[in-house]
Amino acid sequence: MYPRSYQRIYDDMETLGSLVGVKAAPHDLRRTFGRVLFYEKEIGLNEIRSLYGHASTEQSLYYIGALSDKMRAAVESFDSPRRPPVPTIQGGP
């Protein structure tokens, strides 16, 4: 029963995705669910790991793309121009 159900869902998502011009698969819903829990609902990573049945939190971070997001942010911060130093006022009474 399960493989047939999965295939039907997969086929339906593929059809719907083609109508709007995106490639979509059922597994994308699972990843999106994890990303929403982590980024929008601020659910703890250990709870997400448990829901997914992953052995480690690192596996869950990779799965939902959080590691990619952190690496992207690091590169963007490296590539962005540095702010000039704020001048200090010298002297005094």
C-alpha positions in Angstrom: 0.0 0.0 0.0 2.7 2.5 1.0 4.7 2.4 -2.2 1.6 2.9 -4.4 0.4 5.8 -2.2 3.8 7.4 -2.4 4.0 7.1 -6.1 0.6 8.7 -6.5 1.6 11.6 -4.3 4.9 11.9 -6.2 3.1 11.9 -9.6 0.5 14.5 -8.4 3.3 16.8 -7.1 5.2 16.4 -10.3 2.1 17.4 -12.3 1.3 20.4 -10.1 4.9 21.5 -10.2 5.0 21.4 -13.9 1.9 23.6 -14.1 3.7 26.4 -12.2 7.1 25.8 -13.6 8.9 24.2 -10.6 10.3 20.8 -9.9 8.6 19.4 -6.8 8.8 16.1 -5.0 7.2 14.8 -1.7 10.5 14.9 0.0 10.6 18.7 -0.6 7.6 19.0 1.8 9.6 17.2 4.5 12.6 19.5 4.1 10.3 22.6 4.0 8.5 21.4 7.2 11.9 21.2 9.0 12.9 24.7 7.8 9.6 26.2 8.9 9.9 24.6 12.3 13.5 25.7 12.7 13.4 29.3 11.2 9.9 30.4 11.7 8.6 28.5 14.7 12.0 28.4 16.4 11.5 24.8 17.4 14.7 23.4 19.0 17.0 21.4 16.8 16.8 18.3 19.1 13.1 18.2 18.7 13.4 18.4 14.9 16.1 15.7 15.0 13.7 13.5 16.9 10.8 14.1 14.5 12.9 13.2 11.6 14.4 10.2 13.3 18.0 11.4 12.6 20.9 10.1 14.7 22.5 13.5 15.1 21.5 17.2 15.1 24.3 17.8 12.5 22.4 15.5 10.2 19.2 17.5 10.7 21.0 20.8 10.2 22.3 19.5 6.9 19.0 18.1 5.9 17.1 21.4 6.4 19.9 23.4 4.8 20.9 25.3 7.9 24.5 24.5 7.3 24.3 25.9 3.8 22.6 29.1 5.1 25.3 29.6 7.7 28.0 29.1 5.1 26.3 31.5 2.7 26.0 34.2 5.5 29.6 33.8 6.3 30.6 34.3 2.7 28.3 37.3 2.3 29.7 38.9 5.4 33.2 38.3 4.1 32.4 39.8 0.7 30.5 42.9 2.0 32.5 46.1 2.4 33.8 46.9 5.8 32.4 49.9 7.5 34.8 52.8 8.0 35.9 53.3 11.6 34.0 55.8 13.6 36.2 58.8 14.3 36.8 59.5 18.0 37.0 63.0 19.4 40.4 63.7 20.9 41.1 66.1 23.6 39.1 67.3 26.5 39.1 69.8 29.4 
